[in-house]
Amino acid sequence: MLKITEIFINSEKFPIGIDEDLDITWCAKSDKENVILKKCRVILYDDSNVYCDVTKTAEMSRIRIPLIDVGYDSLKKYNVKLKIWDETGDVSEWSEPAGFITGILREEEWSAEMISAETEADKEFSGSEYFYKEFSIRGKIKTVYACVSAWG
């Protein structure tokens, strides 16, 4: 029996902020010894669409999917599932889904300004600062992402 036990996307189990090509790797187990994987099928999807359905044939334990080929949306959760075949034709069941969340993918989507307590004159001598802002959200919320960046 051939079974996928883990999926990693860009070396993580559930990466958040993906803005580069997907490097999908997996761990598998078999009740046979010295198994050579010969084929894999990977499907990328969300709640309503399939974005990529790729089958590759070669000895492998990874597959690379260029981000630009799929046309992802920013700040969205995607799922990945796969199945594999060995050299004797045994095939695994579909894996449990793995997932990732894209980051902000297009520069024009950034809308915030840099926040700083420093002036040009005191930037070499300033210490740590703590910034916060309160806000309220009206209506039903399905998903919320906070995109933050730090420098220094």
C-alpha positions as CSV (number, residue, x, y, z in Angstrom):
1,M,0.0,0.0,0.0
2,L,1.4,3.4,-1.0
3,K,0.4,6.4,1.1
4,I,1.3,10.1,1.3
5,T,1.9,11.0,4.9
6,E,2.8,14.6,4.7
7,I,2.9,17.5,2.2
8,F,5.1,20.5,2.4
9,I,4.7,23.7,0.4
10,N,7.9,25.7,0.1
11,S,9.3,23.6,3.0
12,E,6.3,24.4,5.3
13,K,3.2,22.6,6.3
14,F,0.9,25.6,5.9
15,P,2.7,28.7,4.6
16,I,1.2,32.1,4.8
17,G,2.2,34.9,2.6
18,I,3.3,32.9,-0.5
19,D,4.5,35.2,-3.3
20,E,6.8,32.9,-5.2
21,D,6.6,29.6,-7.1
22,L,5.3,26.6,-5.3
23,D,7.8,23.9,-4.4
24,I,5.6,21.0,-3.3
25,T,7.3,18.0,-1.6
26,W,5.9,15.1,0.2
27,C,6.7,12.1,2.4
28,A,5.2,8.7,1.6
29,K,5.3,5.2,3.0
30,S,4.8,1.9,1.5
31,D,4.5,-1.7,2.7
32,K,7.1,-2.6,0.1
33,E,10.9,-1.9,0.2
34,N,13.0,0.1,-2.2
35,V,10.0,1.8,-3.8
36,I,10.7,4.2,-6.7
37,L,8.0,6.8,-7.4
38,K,7.3,7.2,-11.1
39,K,4.4,9.6,-11.3
40,C,2.5,12.2,-9.4
41,R,-0.7,14.2,-9.9
42,V,-1.2,17.5,-8.1
43,I,-4.4,19.5,-7.9
44,L,-4.5,23.1,-6.6
45,Y,-8.0,24.3,-5.8
46,D,-10.2,26.5,-3.6
47,D,-13.8,26.2,-2.5
48,S,-15.2,26.6,-6.0
49,N,-12.4,26.3,-8.6
50,V,-9.6,24.0,-9.8
51,Y,-6.6,26.2,-10.7
52,C,-4.1,23.7,-11.7
53,D,-4.2,19.9,-12.4
54,V,-0.7,18.6,-13.2
55,T,0.6,15.1,-13.8
56,K,4.3,14.6,-14.0
57,T,6.2,11.4,-14.8
58,A,9.7,10.9,-13.5
59,E,11.4,9.6,-10.4
60,M,10.6,12.3,-7.9
61,S,9.5,13.4,-4.5
62,R,8.8,17.1,-5.4
63,I,7.1,19.2,-8.1
64,R,7.5,22.9,-8.9
65,I,4.6,24.9,-10.0
66,P,5.3,28.4,-11.2
67,L,3.1,31.0,-9.5
68,I,2.6,33.0,-12.7
69,D,1.2,29.9,-14.5
70,V,-1.8,29.6,-12.2
71,G,-2.9,33.2,-11.8
72,Y,-3.5,33.2,-8.0
73,D,-5.3,36.0,-6.2
74,S,-3.7,37.9,-3.4
75,L,-4.6,37.0,0.2
76,K,-6.5,33.9,-0.6
77,K,-6.4,30.3,0.8
78,Y,-5.7,27.5,-1.7
79,N,-5.6,23.8,-1.2
80,V,-3.3,21.1,-2.6
81,K,-3.9,17.4,-2.9
82,L,-1.9,14.8,-4.6
83,K,-1.6,11.1,-5.5
84,I,1.5,9.1,-6.5
85,W,2.4,6.0,-8.4
86,D,5.3,3.7,-8.0
87,E,7.3,1.7,-10.6
88,T,5.0,-1.3,-10.3
89,G,1.8,0.8,-11.0
90,D,0.6,0.9,-7.4
91,V,-1.2,4.2,-6.8
92,S,-1.9,6.0,-3.5
93,E,-5.3,7.4,-2.5
94,W,-5.6,11.2,-2.7
95,S,-3.6,12.8,0.1
96,E,-5.2,14.8,2.9
97,P,-5.4,18.4,1.6
98,A,-2.6,20.7,2.4
99,G,-2.9,24.5,2.0
100,F,-1.3,27.8,1.8
101,I,-2.3,31.5,1.8
102,T,-1.0,33.9,-0.8
103,G,0.5,37.2,0.2
104,I,0.0,40.5,-1.6
105,L,1.1,39.5,-5.1
106,R,1.0,42.8,-7.0
107,E,2.7,46.0,-6.0
108,E,-0.3,48.2,-6.7
109,E,-2.3,46.3,-4.0
110,W,-0.1,47.7,-1.2
111,S,-2.0,50.8,0.1
112,A,-0.4,51.5,3.5
113,E,2.2,54.1,4.3
114,M,5.3,53.5,6.4
115,I,4.7,54.3,10.1
116,S,7.7,55.7,12.0
117,A,8.4,57.9,15.0
118,E,11.8,58.7,13.7
119,T,13.0,61.7,11.8
120,E,15.9,61.6,9.5
121,A,18.0,63.5,12.1
122,D,17.4,61.0,15.0
123,K,17.2,57.6,13.1
124,E,20.6,56.5,14.4
125,F,19.7,57.0,18.0
126,S,16.1,56.0,18.3
127,G,14.9,53.0,20.3
128,S,12.1,50.6,19.9
129,E,8.6,51.9,19.3
130,Y,5.2,50.4,19.8
131,F,2.4,51.3,17.4
132,Y,-1.2,50.3,17.5
133,K,-4.5,51.4,16.1
134,E,-8.0,50.5,17.1
135,F,-10.6,49.9,14.5
136,S,-14.0,48.3,14.2
137,I,-15.5,46.1,11.5
138,R,-19.2,46.0,10.7
139,G,-21.0,43.0,9.1
140,K,-20.2,39.3,9.0
141,I,-16.6,38.4,8.7
142,K,-15.6,35.2,6.9
143,T,-11.8,35.7,6.8
144,V,-9.5,38.5,7.8
145,Y,-5.8,38.9,7.0
146,A,-3.5,41.5,8.5
147,C,-0.5,42.3,6.2
148,V,2.4,43.8,8.1
149,S,6.0,44.4,7.4
150,A,8.9,45.4,9.5
151,W,12.2,47.0,8.7
152,G,15.2,46.8,10.9
